[in-house]
């Protein structure tokens, strides 16, 4: 180790902890790499390490077995640790000066070299923190300084980029030639240049930079080029986007034949585009840009409304900003063209219109066609909504009817003693279950009936209905609830009309809906009643349901018959209900060609009277769909010796629905085979050739409709009678089943007795 000397500028600075372990480094010295974690003693020996950690300000010279002599000096750091500076002797004159190693040193005489090194490091950190690309190049085109931003653009580190030309580290020759050409111009002219540069990064992305290059003289007189490039890629992208947008707008205006116009109200200045004028057959110079050109060219019948519309939008901010109107304009030849005028009002801070701009579109040949297309789209949308509603109602009907069918079927089978003797109290309970289940079914049917009515598919199943019997059924369903509410129920009848020709279920539904409403709106301790009397000499019968309830205001009488309307609607309403009851009453009465009378007084009660003709209506009423014999032509039934007598196949995936039906048919002497899907049903029919098939429609693997088609397509199974027994009860379901090949259609829930009667009818035919 040699005596200390005055140190040159450092090429490498090390930061160590108190024990001399290197924590970080700054600078480039290929002969001292991978220093982090090593100690000063490992790098320079024990004695130099001790002196450096002692913080001696003088420089040390260290020879490491080679011609190179290292200069070392150190300075304690505030907060602990040591800054160690390392610098080799000055390089020969034919090498790049050490001062150019990522930095350009200034001559600052009189400053402490250690402090100068810290200042250089600080300036380097500032340049590295700048997002702009900062660099210095010599006359040979080599980088003598780069900041981290430039190195990142090249995809490398600053130390790896210094001493290299751009063409040595960048593969785009066109770009590197452009860089060199600008550098040469700066060296030649001695003046700065500003330009837009393109640079392709290592990952392939293209960046755009606003670059300033200027001459940079060194203290020794040598000339360099300083370059500062600001990344404006996003700005260039937005400018290109704006240019493309404007170009597309111009093309769209031209392609769409849009006549642009602009009216500056404050300055009374109007602009009419050449296309605007060409729509009317004028050249640009033939029609002045004035408000009168628009006003005077309009049809006399349209000009008043058009002017008023524009003025209203200009003056009244509440109308909005955009408007459109259609009117006729006279062409140069005197013909009239239909124009659609689209406008936008620009308002000041006070909301007053100060400018109106927009466009004209010639719609002469398209006006009628567009209206027809809009109507077609609206109809298609309505049809789609109607289909969606029908599908929802069909699915809900199926999901509700299926378990209800099991409940009613089990109750009916028990009432008939299929599972053993039944006592009178048990029979009464079963009757209540049956009637309540039927009432629940009626609620389900309310929703379906509204849907059918709206679609024009609501139909009646007419028969002779005993008046006394249907009245008692209806009263029985409300008496228990009335008893709990302490409401007395009265009934009276003149007995002159024993029966009438009507739809029994619909009539019972009419009476039950009216009785339920009367009880619902009558307070505890009140009274309700049902009166039956003949009208028109026995040609009609009047059913009157009365109550002592709240009554209805005269202005509300018509509203109560609208679907989903409830007079006490809201979160605080006291009475439950769907709001469909009275709407269905009115529609059922209309279907029976009857009359509906309402007499009500607020605070005293109401009287609803339904008047129905006793005989069949004059107009044709559709036949029943459920159990009407011979409603549709049926396929021929095979001779009895070709099928298994008294054997029935039930195809249904619901065990709850098949169990009671199985027990009921077995009790009546039938042999029953069960299939859980359509494929199994087809297989069983081919094996046993049953006397009849009860086919559900919604089943896994193969649905009932496809199963029916398969049976009809097979010569062996084609003659077997098939009854579609399903929860599908929407309009068109019956027709689809019969078209598939079913002989009969029954909708769940269905009475077991009704199923048995239909089966026996087919047996009689055979």
Phi, psi and omega per residue, in radians:
X1 nan 2.337 -3.070
X2 -1.687 2.872 3.106
X3 -1.068 2.738 -3.116
X4 -1.174 2.609 3.065
X5 -2.344 3.003 3.100
X6 -1.266 2.184 -3.011
X7 -1.361 2.556 2.971
X8 -1.397 -3.000 3.111
X9 -1.183 2.470 -3.102
X10 -1.292 2.535 2.991
X11 -1.729 -0.299 -3.090
X12 -2.600 2.366 3.061
X13 -2.141 2.368 -3.122
X14 -2.087 2.427 3.016
X15 -1.919 2.159 -3.107
X16 -2.103 2.854 3.019
X17 -1.498 -3.019 -3.092
X18 -1.124 -0.414 -3.130
X19 -1.574 -0.002 3.118
X20 1.564 0.219 3.127
X21 -1.491 2.291 -3.076
X22 -1.224 2.171 3.116
X23 -1.704 -0.655 3.134
X24 -2.776 2.887 3.131
X25 -2.438 2.810 3.114
X26 -2.499 2.254 3.133
X27 2.096 3.053 -3.087
X28 -2.182 2.084 3.044
X29 -2.633 1.730 -3.008
X30 -1.045 -0.420 -3.125
X31 -1.406 -0.150 3.089
X32 -2.282 1.404 -3.124
X33 -1.948 2.909 3.105
X34 0.913 0.952 -3.062
X35 -1.572 -0.461 -3.053
X36 -0.978 2.312 3.093
X37 1.639 -0.309 3.119
X38 -1.532 2.852 -3.113
X39 -1.813 2.809 3.095
X40 -1.103 -0.591 3.125
X41 -1.115 -0.666 3.129
X42 -1.193 -0.561 -3.065
X43 -1.473 -0.763 -2.977
X44 -2.119 -0.105 -3.098
X45 1.811 2.887 -3.031
X46 -1.202 -0.847 -3.053
X47 -1.142 -0.847 3.070
X48 -1.021 -0.660 3.138
X49 -1.079 -0.760 -3.128
X50 -1.082 -0.757 -3.105
X51 -1.174 -0.682 3.136
X52 -1.140 -0.729 3.139
X53 -1.208 -0.429 3.110
X54 -1.276 -0.224 3.060
X55 1.388 0.553 3.105
X56 -1.208 2.243 -3.053
X57 -1.276 -0.415 -3.080
X58 -1.307 2.764 -3.098
X59 -1.456 2.582 3.066
X60 -1.952 2.514 3.054
X61 -1.915 2.322 -3.057
X62 -2.309 2.151 3.088
X63 -1.779 2.238 -3.051
X64 -1.962 0.925 3.061
X65 1.195 0.344 3.140
X66 -2.602 2.918 -3.079
X67 -1.032 -0.386 -3.068
X68 -1.215 2.336 3.067
X69 -1.989 2.138 -3.108
X70 -1.619 2.451 3.055
X71 -1.863 2.183 -3.074
X72 -2.167 2.420 2.935
X73 -2.671 2.816 -3.014
X74 -2.470 2.892 3.103
X75 -2.660 2.280 3.107
X76 -1.096 2.574 3.116
X77 -1.817 2.527 3.089
X78 -1.121 2.292 -3.129
X79 1.617 0.018 3.106
X80 1.887 2.668 3.139
X81 1.656 3.067 -3.036
X82 -2.414 2.458 2.987
X83 -1.709 2.061 -3.125
X84 -1.917 2.206 3.133
X85 -1.875 2.376 -3.104
X86 -2.208 2.294 3.124
X87 -2.581 2.243 3.047
X88 -1.401 3.006 3.076
X89 -1.073 2.855 3.138
X90 -1.061 2.446 -3.124
X91 -1.259 2.790 3.066
X92 -1.040 2.779 -3.023
X93 -1.119 -0.396 -3.129
X94 -1.466 -0.032 3.078
X95 -1.616 2.885 3.042
X96 -1.197 2.271 -3.122
X97 -0.948 2.462 3.138
X98 -1.079 -0.484 -3.121
X99 -1.145 -0.240 -3.121
X100 -1.603 0.066 -3.082
X101 -1.295 1.506 -3.108
X102 1.160 0.057 -3.131
X103 -2.672 2.666 3.049
X104 -1.936 2.014 -3.088
X105 -1.469 2.540 3.008
X106 -1.838 2.651 3.070
X107 -1.364 1.927 3.123
X108 -2.105 1.350 -3.060
X109 -1.097 2.549 3.068
X110 1.579 -0.235 -3.134
X111 -1.481 2.572 3.046
X112 -1.111 2.279 -3.073
X113 -1.079 -0.650 3.115
X114 -1.112 -0.758 3.105
X115 -1.134 -0.663 3.094
X116 -1.082 -0.692 3.109
X117 -1.114 -0.677 3.102
X118 -1.143 -0.705 3.126
X119 -1.118 -0.696 3.086
X120 -1.079 -0.758 3.128
X121 -1.080 -0.674 3.139
X122 -1.156 -0.752 3.106
X123 -1.100 -0.651 3.101
X124 -1.097 -0.712 3.119
X125 -1.101 -0.653 3.116
X126 -1.108 -0.822 -3.137
X127 -1.124 -0.657 3.134
X128 -1.197 -0.467 3.131
X129 -1.387 -0.251 -3.123
X130 -1.296 2.181 3.117
X131 -1.214 -0.291 3.081
X132 -1.232 2.744 3.092
X133 -1.507 1.979 -3.115
X134 -2.027 2.268 -3.092
X135 -2.732 2.782 3.077
X136 -2.280 2.333 -3.127
X137 -2.205 2.576 3.097
X138 -1.617 -3.069 -3.081
X139 -1.160 -0.416 3.107
X140 -1.427 0.057 3.118
X141 1.422 0.159 -3.121
X142 -1.497 2.496 3.015
X143 -1.257 2.210 3.019
X144 -1.899 -0.186 2.980
X145 -2.706 2.417 3.012
X146 -2.485 2.547 2.995
X147 -1.643 3.056 -3.042
X148 -1.129 -0.562 -3.137
X149 -1.076 -0.749 3.114
X150 -1.172 -0.758 3.134
X151 -1.054 -0.682 3.127
X152 -1.127 -0.617 3.113
X153 -1.125 -0.620 3.089
X154 -1.435 -0.113 3.121
X155 1.316 0.581 -3.133
X156 -2.559 -2.973 3.139
X157 -1.738 2.784 3.133
X158 -1.050 -0.748 -3.099
X159 -1.108 -0.585 -3.132
X160 -1.310 -0.318 -3.067
X161 -1.607 -0.524 -3.112
X162 -1.100 2.522 -3.125
X163 1.345 0.128 3.122
X164 -2.041 2.605 3.026
X165 -1.441 2.703 3.112
X166 -0.987 -0.662 -3.096
X167 -1.237 -0.191 3.096
X168 -1.482 -0.331 -3.085
X169 -2.173 -0.010 -3.094
X170 -2.258 2.296 -2.999
X171 -1.557 -0.193 -3.100
X172 -1.498 1.742 -3.053
X173 -1.142 -0.660 -3.122
X174 -1.065 -0.700 -3.140
X175 -1.254 -0.747 -3.124
X176 -1.156 -0.624 3.087
X177 -1.129 -0.666 3.121
X178 -1.157 -0.689 3.104
X179 -1.055 -0.823 -3.103
X180 -1.116 -0.682 -3.117
X181 -1.099 -0.743 3.117
X182 -1.155 -0.693 3.109
X183 -1.046 -0.756 -3.140
X184 -1.090 -0.674 3.130
X185 -1.144 -0.670 3.110
X186 -1.133 -0.791 3.119
X187 -1.095 -0.659 -3.062
X188 -1.292 -0.803 -3.047
X189 -1.503 -0.433 -3.083
X190 1.242 0.289 -3.126
X191 -2.152 2.807 -3.109
X192 -1.433 2.688 3.114
X193 -2.275 2.485 3.059
X194 -2.168 2.310 -3.048
X195 -2.728 2.918 3.071
X196 -1.699 2.159 -3.109
X197 -2.046 2.554 3.051
X198 -1.867 2.393 -3.131
X199 -2.439 2.164 3.110
X200 -1.614 2.056 -3.096
X201 -1.309 2.993 -3.070
X202 -1.113 -0.532 -3.138
X203 -1.450 0.049 3.070
X204 1.690 -0.209 3.120
X205 -1.307 2.541 -3.099
X206 -1.779 2.233 3.091
X207 -1.980 2.662 3.109
X208 -2.066 2.384 -3.008
X209 -2.321 2.406 2.994
X210 -1.564 1.844 -2.965
X211 -1.900 2.362 3.008
X212 -2.054 2.134 3.095
X213 -2.089 2.332 -3.106
X214 -2.520 2.718 3.104
X215 -1.182 2.509 3.131
X216 -2.315 1.771 3.130
X217 -1.397 2.418 3.055
X218 -1.498 2.845 3.135
X219 -1.005 -0.517 -3.122
X220 -1.490 0.099 3.100
X221 1.639 -0.172 3.131
X222 -1.238 2.500 -3.063
X223 -1.803 2.376 3.081
X224 -2.215 3.007 3.034
X225 -1.985 2.164 3.031
X226 -1.695 2.229 3.123
X227 -2.102 2.357 3.058
X228 -2.287 2.062 -3.086
X229 -2.081 2.156 3.129
X230 -1.754 2.250 -3.123
X231 -1.251 1.990 3.107
X232 -2.107 0.494 -3.104
X233 -0.997 -0.777 -3.109
X234 -1.143 -0.675 3.108
X235 -1.132 -0.747 3.110
X236 -1.093 -0.701 3.128
X237 -1.104 -0.746 3.136
X238 -1.171 -0.664 3.096
X239 -1.118 -0.696 3.111
X240 -1.171 -0.680 3.109
X241 -1.105 -0.739 3.108
X242 -1.116 -0.719 3.116
X243 -1.097 -0.792 3.133
X244 -1.106 -0.693 -3.141
X245 -1.113 -0.783 3.114
X246 -1.102 -0.687 3.124
X247 -1.140 -0.751 3.106
X248 -1.109 -0.670 3.114
X249 -1.091 -0.769 3.122
X250 -1.083 -0.748 3.126
X251 -1.153 -0.672 3.138
X252 -1.149 -0.737 3.101
X253 -1.072 -0.713 -3.141
X254 -1.225 -0.766 -3.119
X255 -1.190 -0.650 -3.130
X256 -1.485 -0.012 -3.127
X257 0.944 0.823 -3.121
X258 -1.571 2.209 3.095
X259 -1.631 1.882 -3.091
X260 -1.418 2.519 3.063
X261 -2.506 2.700 -3.126
X262 -2.586 2.325 -3.093
X263 -2.215 1.923 3.044
X264 -1.541 1.825 -2.991
X265 -1.173 -0.759 -3.081
X266 -1.108 -0.678 -3.097
X267 -1.679 0.002 -3.121
X268 0.915 0.733 -3.109
X269 -1.986 2.328 -3.078
X270 -2.165 2.420 3.039
X271 -2.127 2.262 3.069
X272 -2.142 2.119 -3.056
X273 -1.259 2.805 3.099
X274 -1.021 -0.611 3.119
X275 -1.168 -0.677 3.094
X276 -0.965 -0.793 -3.125
X277 -1.267 -0.631 -3.123
X278 -1.152 -0.487 3.084
X279 -1.050 -0.480 -3.139
X280 -1.779 0.118 3.065
X281 1.551 0.234 -3.101
X282 -1.797 2.591 2.901
X283 -1.360 2.843 -3.057
X284 -1.034 -0.690 -3.064
X285 -1.411 -0.175 -3.053
X286 -1.475 -0.258 -3.081
X287 -2.245 2.140 -3.083
X288 -1.266 2.672 3.098
X289 -1.452 1.381 -3.112
X290 -2.363 2.794 3.083
X291 -1.119 -0.561 -3.127
X292 -1.152 -0.526 3.127
X293 -1.070 -0.604 3.103
X294 -1.392 -0.840 -3.062
X295 -1.148 -0.836 -3.053
X296 -1.238 -0.383 -3.134
X297 -1.507 -0.035 -3.086
X298 -1.508 2.665 3.126
X299 -1.101 2.398 -3.113
X300 -0.981 -0.556 -3.123
X301 -1.333 -0.300 -3.073
X302 -1.850 -0.367 -2.969
X303 -1.114 -0.670 -3.119
X304 -1.093 -0.859 3.141
X305 -1.130 -0.679 -3.116
X306 -1.135 -0.817 3.123
X307 -1.090 -0.736 -3.134
X308 -1.116 -0.690 -3.138
X309 -1.101 -0.810 -3.135
X310 -1.105 -0.775 -3.135
X311 -1.100 -0.696 3.139
X312 -1.085 -0.755 -3.138
X313 -1.220 -0.588 3.124
X314 -1.207 -0.714 -3.049
X315 -1.495 -0.580 -2.997
X316 -1.890 1.817 -3.124
X317 -1.193 -0.402 -3.117
X318 -1.180 -0.311 3.138
X319 -1.353 -0.200 -3.133
X320 1.760 -2.960 -3.070
X321 -1.880 -0.559 -3.031
X322 -1.770 2.519 3.071
X323 -2.573 2.800 3.095
X324 -2.583 2.459 3.084
X325 -2.631 2.778 -3.103
X326 -2.089 2.436 -3.082
X327 -2.773 3.022 -3.138
X328 -1.873 2.461 3.106
X329 -2.166 2.502 -3.140
X330 -1.507 2.312 3.117
X331 -1.460 3.065 3.132
X332 -1.079 -0.563 -3.130
X333 -1.466 -0.077 3.112
X334 1.707 -0.036 3.116
X335 -1.401 2.865 -3.141
X336 -1.900 2.317 3.097
X337 -2.082 2.444 3.066
X338 -1.401 2.283 -3.088
X339 -2.166 2.384 2.960
X340 -1.761 2.054 -3.128
X341 -1.778 2.104 3.115
X342 -1.897 2.285 -3.095
X343 -2.392 2.676 3.064
X344 -2.281 2.274 -3.137
X345 -1.684 2.237 3.049
X346 -1.738 2.215 -3.045
X347 -1.983 2.715 3.047
X348 -1.501 -3.037 -3.083
X349 -1.089 -0.450 3.129
X350 -1.518 0.048 3.116
X351 1.467 0.135 -3.138
X352 -1.535 2.361 3.125
X353 -1.216 2.210 -3.138
X354 -2.052 -0.179 -3.119
X355 -2.753 2.489 3.087
X356 -2.288 2.271 3.128
X357 -2.376 2.743 -3.115
X358 3.082 -2.720 -3.104
X359 -2.631 2.785 3.048
X360 -1.938 2.437 3.086
X361 -2.260 2.187 3.129
X362 -1.310 2.016 -3.089
X363 -2.069 0.370 -3.066
X364 -0.984 -0.872 -3.038
X365 -1.490 -0.227 -3.053
X366 -1.880 -0.205 -2.973
X367 -1.022 -0.892 -3.122
X368 -1.173 -0.693 -3.125
X369 -1.128 -0.664 3.127
X370 -1.158 -0.690 3.107
X371 -1.097 -0.736 3.124
X372 -1.152 -0.681 3.134
X373 -1.163 -0.687 3.104
X374 -1.117 -0.706 3.105
X375 -1.134 -0.685 3.121
X376 -1.119 -0.742 3.119
X377 -1.116 -0.698 3.127
X378 -1.127 -0.729 3.114
X379 -1.135 -0.687 3.121
X380 -1.122 -0.693 3.107
X381 -1.125 -0.740 3.113
X382 -1.110 -0.695 3.100
X383 -1.122 -0.687 3.113
X384 -1.119 -0.755 3.113
X385 -1.108 -0.689 3.116
X386 -1.118 -0.702 3.109
X387 -1.136 -0.747 3.130
X388 -1.078 -0.710 3.122
X389 -1.132 -0.782 -3.132
X390 -1.108 -0.689 3.119
X391 -1.137 -0.701 3.115
X392 -1.120 -0.812 -3.129
X393 -1.124 -0.647 3.122
X394 -1.130 -0.760 3.129
X395 -1.139 -0.769 3.125
X396 -1.137 -0.690 3.111
X397 -1.055 -0.767 3.141
X398 -1.120 -0.786 -3.092
X399 -1.156 -0.546 -3.141
X400 -1.480 -0.654 -3.092
X401 -1.238 -0.580 -3.066
X402 -1.062 -0.935 3.103
X403 -1.189 -0.561 3.128
X404 -1.156 -0.566 3.090
X405 -1.097 -0.693 3.117
X406 -1.157 -0.729 -3.138
X407 -1.083 -0.903 -3.102
X408 -1.176 -0.625 3.134
X409 -1.147 -0.778 3.114
X410 -1.092 -0.753 3.141
X411 -1.093 -0.723 -3.134
X412 -1.174 -0.727 3.120
X413 -1.104 -0.721 3.104
X414 -1.129 -0.718 -3.128
X415 -1.104 -0.533 3.120
X416 -1.514 0.069 3.074
X417 1.380 0.334 -3.125
X418 -1.100 -0.591 -3.094
X419 -1.790 0.202 3.118
X420 2.241 3.033 -3.121
X421 -1.057 2.580 -3.124
X422 -2.157 2.247 3.100
X423 -1.342 2.897 3.141
X424 -1.117 -0.756 3.066
X425 -1.061 -0.677 3.109
X426 -1.145 -0.667 3.138
X427 -1.132 -0.655 3.095
X428 -1.125 -0.710 3.110
X429 -1.126 -0.720 3.122
X430 -1.130 -0.614 3.104
X431 -1.145 -0.695 3.094
X432 -1.103 -0.733 3.091
X433 -1.041 -0.783 -3.109
X434 -1.109 -0.823 -3.100
X435 -1.163 -0.696 3.119
X436 -1.166 -0.683 3.084
X437 -1.107 -0.702 3.092
X438 -1.131 -0.607 3.093
X439 -1.151 -0.749 3.071
X440 -1.047 -0.711 3.089
X441 -1.073 -0.650 3.135
X442 -1.144 -0.610 3.088
X443 -1.132 -0.722 3.069
X444 -1.064 -0.721 -3.110
X445 -1.205 -0.452 3.090
X446 -0.987 -0.848 -3.126
X447 -1.102 -0.771 3.135
X448 -1.139 -0.638 -3.119
X449 -1.158 -0.679 3.091
X450 -1.079 -0.744 3.132
X451 -1.115 -0.775 3.128
X452 -1.111 -0.703 -3.131
X453 -1.112 -0.763 3.121
X454 -1.091 -0.561 -3.132
X455 -1.550 -0.034 -3.123
X456 1.330 0.399 -3.101
X457 -1.945 0.195 -3.126
X458 -1.317 2.173 -3.026
X459 -2.265 2.777 3.132
X460 -1.904 2.601 3.011
X461 -1.986 1.591 -2.974
X462 -1.400 2.478 3.091
X463 -2.816 3.000 3.045
X464 -1.359 2.082 -3.051
X465 -1.965 2.110 3.074
X466 -1.165 2.141 -3.062
X467 -1.116 -0.848 -3.095
X468 -1.069 -0.703 -3.082
X469 -1.166 -0.778 -3.106
X470 -1.227 -0.540 3.087
X471 -1.182 -0.768 -3.138
X472 -1.142 -0.668 3.080
X473 -1.026 -0.784 -3.114
X474 -1.157 -0.744 3.139
X475 -1.156 -0.666 -3.123
X476 -1.071 -0.583 -3.103
X477 -1.286 -0.339 -3.109
X478 -1.913 -0.227 -3.036
X479 -1.118 -0.730 -3.090
X480 -1.117 -0.755 3.111
X481 -1.149 -0.659 3.098
X482 -1.132 -0.678 3.122
X483 -1.074 -0.746 3.128
X484 -1.121 -0.516 -3.128
X485 -1.607 0.030 3.135
X486 1.041 0.724 3.072
X487 -1.900 2.234 3.117
X488 -1.422 2.481 -3.115
X489 -2.026 2.153 -3.124
X490 -1.934 2.663 3.104
X491 -2.531 2.378 3.074
X492 -2.558 2.595 3.134
X493 -2.633 2.450 3.085
X494 -1.402 -0.161 3.049
X495 1.203 0.172 -3.066
X496 -1.438 -0.307 3.128
X497 -2.083 1.722 -3.103
X498 -1.278 -0.516 -3.083
X499 -2.692 2.796 3.064
X500 -2.492 2.769 3.138
X501 -1.531 1.873 -3.046
X502 -2.752 3.057 3.010
X503 -1.518 1.944 -3.008
X504 -1.019 -0.809 -3.102
X505 -1.135 -0.704 3.140
X506 -1.189 -0.689 3.124
X507 -1.131 -0.773 3.107
X508 -1.079 -0.651 3.133
X509 -1.152 -0.668 3.083
X510 -1.036 -0.896 -3.090
X511 -1.148 -0.736 -3.096
X512 -1.153 -0.702 3.115
X513 -1.111 -0.731 3.132
X514 -1.183 -0.748 3.121
X515 -1.126 -0.718 3.132
X516 -1.114 -0.717 3.109
X517 -1.130 -0.732 3.138
X518 -1.063 -0.768 -3.134
X519 -1.202 -0.637 -3.094
X520 -1.103 -0.683 -3.040
X521 -1.776 0.261 3.062
X522 -1.892 2.267 -3.098
X523 -1.253 2.889 -3.141
X524 -1.007 2.336 -3.120
X525 1.567 -0.026 -3.140
X526 -1.439 -2.956 -3.096
X527 -2.369 2.538 2.989
X528 -2.344 2.864 -3.131
X529 -2.834 2.875 3.101
X530 -2.236 2.179 3.117
X531 -2.075 2.403 3.122
X532 -2.149 2.252 -3.129
X533 -2.584 2.586 3.109
X534 -1.355 2.698 3.099
X535 -2.350 2.722 3.024
X536 0.945 0.768 3.069
X537 1.155 0.578 3.125
X538 1.554 -0.013 3.124
X539 -1.392 -0.263 3.129
X540 -2.493 2.805 3.117
X541 -2.276 2.409 -3.111
X542 -1.932 2.203 3.051
X543 -1.863 2.044 -3.115
X544 -2.006 2.146 3.050
X545 -1.892 2.137 -3.096
X546 -2.160 2.816 3.101
X547 -2.660 2.905 3.075
X548 -1.902 0.631 -3.023
X549 -1.513 -2.590 -2.971
X550 -1.287 -0.470 -3.082
X551 1.420 2.928 -3.068
X552 -2.231 2.334 3.083
X553 -1.158 2.602 -3.070
X554 -1.029 -0.678 -3.100
X555 -1.245 -0.233 -3.120
X556 -1.729 -0.081 -3.023
X557 -1.074 -0.763 -3.112
X558 -1.263 -0.533 -3.098
X559 -1.172 -0.536 -3.021
X560 -1.183 -0.263 -3.137
X561 -1.659 0.098 3.080
X562 -1.541 2.503 -3.119
X563 -1.045 2.414 3.030
X564 1.170 0.242 3.105
X565 -1.619 2.268 3.075
X566 -2.320 2.262 -3.063
X567 -1.194 -0.459 3.126
X568 -1.873 0.659 -3.116
X569 -1.139 2.667 -3.135
X570 2.265 3.006 -3.085
X571 -1.193 -0.440 -3.066
X572 -1.702 0.196 -3.089
X573 -1.183 2.597 -3.028
X574 -1.669 -0.377 -3.021
X575 -1.946 2.375 3.126
X576 -1.483 2.929 3.076
X577 2.544 2.815 -3.103
X578 -1.622 -0.229 -3.082
X579 1.391 0.254 -3.122
X580 -1.831 -0.310 -2.985
X581 -0.983 -0.974 -3.083
X582 -1.242 -0.544 3.081
X583 -1.076 -0.733 3.112
X584 -1.221 -0.633 3.087
X585 -0.974 -0.851 -3.103
X586 -1.093 -0.740 -3.097
X587 -1.209 -0.666 3.105
X588 -1.159 -0.696 3.117
X589 -1.110 -0.743 3.111
X590 -1.083 -0.699 3.126
X591 -1.113 -0.548 3.120
X592 -1.501 0.091 -3.105
X593 1.026 0.685 3.142
X594 -1.837 -2.957 3.140
X595 -2.232 2.667 3.123
X596 -2.220 2.151 -3.112
X597 -2.056 2.439 3.138
X598 -2.245 2.247 3.056
X599 -2.312 2.005 -3.045
X600 -2.525 2.597 3.101
X601 -2.423 2.253 -3.098
X602 -1.067 2.221 3.113
X603 1.571 -0.189 -3.085
X604 -2.070 -0.358 3.112
X605 2.125 -3.075 -3.066
X606 -2.417 2.725 3.027
X607 -2.304 2.063 3.056
X608 -1.878 2.110 -3.112
X609 -2.054 2.201 3.087
X610 -1.904 2.112 -3.140
X611 -1.917 2.083 -3.101
X612 -2.141 2.497 3.045
X613 -1.175 2.525 -3.122
X614 -1.313 -0.732 -3.119
X615 -1.464 3.133 3.136
X616 -1.211 2.503 3.082
X617 -1.065 2.667 -3.135
X618 -1.146 -0.674 -3.104
X619 -1.320 2.687 -3.124
X620 -1.211 2.313 3.117
X621 -1.939 2.326 -3.130
X622 -0.991 2.567 -3.138
X623 -1.235 2.821 -3.141
X624 -1.146 2.624 -3.137
X625 -1.756 -0.374 -2.964
X626 -1.464 -1.293 -2.998
X627 -2.053 0.460 3.119
X628 -1.338 2.078 -3.128
X629 -1.215 2.438 3.043
X630 1.225 0.432 -3.126
X631 -1.170 -0.562 -3.130
X632 -2.325 2.627 3.029
X633 -1.047 2.412 -3.111
X634 -1.978 2.618 3.075
X635 -1.070 2.670 -3.122
X636 -1.087 2.534 3.133
X637 -1.663 2.350 -3.082
X638 -1.236 2.714 3.061
X639 -1.011 2.640 -3.022
X640 -1.160 -0.403 -3.111
X641 -1.408 -0.096 3.130
X642 -1.714 -0.027 3.119
X643 -2.280 2.901 3.123
X644 -1.418 1.991 -3.112
X645 -1.110 2.423 3.038
X646 1.100 0.279 3.055
X647 -1.785 2.263 -3.088
X648 -2.162 2.373 3.023
X649 -1.808 2.181 3.049
X650 -1.836 2.071 3.109
X651 -1.863 1.830 -3.101
X652 -2.787 2.305 -3.119
X653 -1.467 -0.064 -3.137
X654 -1.707 2.013 3.126
X655 -1.151 -0.621 -3.139
X656 -1.092 -0.602 -3.138
X657 -1.375 -0.561 -3.083
X658 -1.453 -0.448 -3.040
X659 -1.091 -0.924 -3.085
X660 -1.213 -0.599 3.114
X661 -1.183 -0.681 3.090
X662 -1.053 -0.873 -3.116
X663 -1.094 -0.683 -3.114
X664 -1.137 -0.793 -3.116
X665 -1.219 -0.647 3.086
X666 -1.075 -0.706 3.133
X667 -1.112 -0.400 3.122
X668 -1.775 0.357 2.945
X669 1.570 0.279 3.137
X670 -1.748 2.591 2.951
X671 -1.639 2.231 -2.988
X672 -2.061 2.292 3.010
X673 -2.032 2.437 -3.052
X674 -1.906 2.340 3.015
X675 -2.131 2.325 -3.059
X676 -1.651 -0.076 3.067
X677 -2.724 3.042 -3.064
X678 -1.149 -0.652 3.139
X679 -1.118 -0.738 3.132
X680 -1.172 -0.596 3.109
X681 -1.120 -0.762 3.125
X682 -1.102 -0.738 3.135
X683 -1.105 -0.791 -3.129
X684 -1.101 -0.723 -3.128
X685 -1.105 -0.657 3.116
X686 -1.225 -0.523 -3.120
X687 -1.385 -0.896 -2.983
X688 -1.742 -0.288 -3.124
X689 0.842 1.203 -3.018
X690 -1.221 2.903 3.087
X691 -1.268 -0.418 -3.080
X692 -2.879 2.686 3.116
X693 -2.172 2.244 2.978
X694 -1.751 1.894 -2.938
X695 -1.941 2.045 2.946
X696 -1.302 2.793 -3.073
X697 -1.751 -0.832 -3.118
X698 -1.533 1.788 -3.134
X699 -2.469 2.726 3.137
X700 -1.290 2.927 3.089
X701 1.139 -1.042 3.118
X702 -2.468 2.098 -3.084
X703 -1.295 2.959 -3.044
X704 -1.102 -0.651 -3.133
X705 -1.106 -0.772 3.116
X706 -1.178 -0.643 3.107
X707 -1.096 -0.721 3.108
X708 -1.079 -0.760 3.141
X709 -1.088 -0.701 3.112
X710 -1.093 -0.718 3.139
X711 -1.165 -0.668 -3.128
X712 -1.274 -0.448 -3.131
X713 -1.397 -0.241 -3.122
X714 -1.653 2.204 -3.094
X715 -1.057 -0.556 -3.095
X716 -1.289 -0.725 -3.048
X717 -1.709 -0.097 -3.072
X718 -1.026 -0.648 -3.078
X719 -1.358 -0.141 -3.035
X720 -1.212 2.230 3.082
X721 -1.126 2.417 -3.135
X722 -2.222 2.198 3.057
X723 -1.884 2.095 3.065
X724 -1.366 1.963 -3.106
X725 -2.030 1.715 -2.911
X726 -2.493 2.781 3.064
X727 -1.497 -0.053 3.084
X728 -1.264 2.045 -3.037
X729 -2.341 0.389 3.138
X730 -1.536 2.821 3.100
X731 -0.954 2.316 3.135
X732 1.651 -0.285 -3.127
X733 -1.139 -0.766 3.123
X734 -1.063 -0.771 -3.112
X735 -1.110 -0.691 3.132
X736 -1.120 -0.675 3.130
X737 -1.151 -0.777 -3.128
X738 -1.190 -0.649 3.105
X739 -1.145 -0.567 3.122
X740 -1.222 -0.357 3.107
X741 2.205 0.092 3.106
X742 -1.232 2.546 3.098
X743 -1.460 -0.504 -3.089
X744 -2.609 2.794 -3.104
X745 -2.335 2.178 3.067
X746 -2.213 2.351 -3.097
X747 -1.731 2.268 3.068
X748 -1.267 2.645 -0.169
X749 -1.210 2.485 -3.115
X750 -2.252 2.512 3.110
X751 -1.218 2.416 3.135
X752 -1.061 -0.611 3.134
X753 -1.098 -0.649 3.133
X754 -1.170 -0.710 3.083
X755 -1.057 -0.772 -3.126
X756 -1.088 -0.707 3.142
X757 -1.124 -0.720 3.130
X758 -1.149 -0.744 3.109
X759 -1.046 -0.757 -3.139
X760 -1.156 -0.540 3.090
X761 -1.110 -0.716 3.100
X762 -1.214 -0.613 3.075
X763 -1.088 -0.689 -3.138
X764 -1.141 -0.650 3.098
X765 -1.120 -0.697 -3.132
X766 -1.161 nan nan
